[in-house]
């Protein structure tokens, strides 16, 4: 019997999306923030509508959690798609200055139009949008160099839209994470669950942890793909030749007194904290 689909309860997200649509009327620049571990799965299908004719910047946060080889692969791939990806690590401030400068430059055309109409320049208004827990609030705190919005490595912390003055030249709207009301791609849903980017969700931890192991095997032969042997190094449990489900079973038996649920939670927690090393769950399409 197949496992039930991953589900979430987007009541507050639907409300936030309506509020976001209203505030977008005031926005000059859209910062689309994605999780560098899963750049494709954290692309919201409504982004193109939200951007419209506005300037847009693609931000790949958590760049520290993927190998540098994969970071370069994605940079090249996005460039081939006509996009420049700005890689950031909001926890430690890497890439933040570049992002702030890019946002100001993106708003230059807006102020030039104001001058052409005899109006005074004003701060560029930007909005950070993306899935829950991709690091939008942490980015804002880094841009300000102080903690002014609540930020945590768990989804659903930001529940209301809030304008924050970054500088005399830049204002930024902190928006709650938004999920599609329906995500038919369960492979993408599993990746979101593995990375904890899914908000208020209902899913089977054992299924998600097993999928993590299977994903490591799927990508093992690709340049930049993780070596599943990191699991043996971390837990001392043989992984060679095992499916995710079989490995989780053995991990539970050998390390957690037969408790598969505890094994699943530990495996997911270690991945999310980076204790397994820098691991990308998506590589550029070939």
Secondary structure as GFF3:
##gff-version 3
##sequence-region A 1 286
A	DSSP	beta_strand	7	8	.	.	.	ID=ss1
A	DSSP	alpha_helix	11	23	.	.	.	ID=ss2
A	DSSP	three_ten_helix	24	26	.	.	.	ID=ss3
A	DSSP	beta_strand	29	35	.	.	.	ID=ss4
A	DSSP	three_ten_helix	36	38	.	.	.	ID=ss5
A	DSSP	alpha_helix	47	51	.	.	.	ID=ss6
A	DSSP	beta_strand	55	61	.	.	.	ID=ss7
A	DSSP	three_ten_helix	63	65	.	.	.	ID=ss8
A	DSSP	alpha_helix	68	80	.	.	.	ID=ss9
A	DSSP	beta_strand	85	88	.	.	.	ID=ss10
A	DSSP	alpha_helix	96	106	.	.	.	ID=ss11
A	DSSP	alpha_helix	108	116	.	.	.	ID=ss12
A	DSSP	beta_strand	124	129	.	.	.	ID=ss13
A	DSSP	alpha_helix	136	144	.	.	.	ID=ss14
A	DSSP	beta_strand	162	167	.	.	.	ID=ss15
A	DSSP	beta_strand	170	174	.	.	.	ID=ss16
A	DSSP	alpha_helix	186	194	.	.	.	ID=ss17
A	DSSP	beta_strand	201	202	.	.	.	ID=ss18
A	DSSP	alpha_helix	205	219	.	.	.	ID=ss19
A	DSSP	alpha_helix	229	235	.	.	.	ID=ss20
A	DSSP	alpha_helix	244	255	.	.	.	ID=ss21
A	DSSP	alpha_helix	260	273	.	.	.	ID=ss22
###
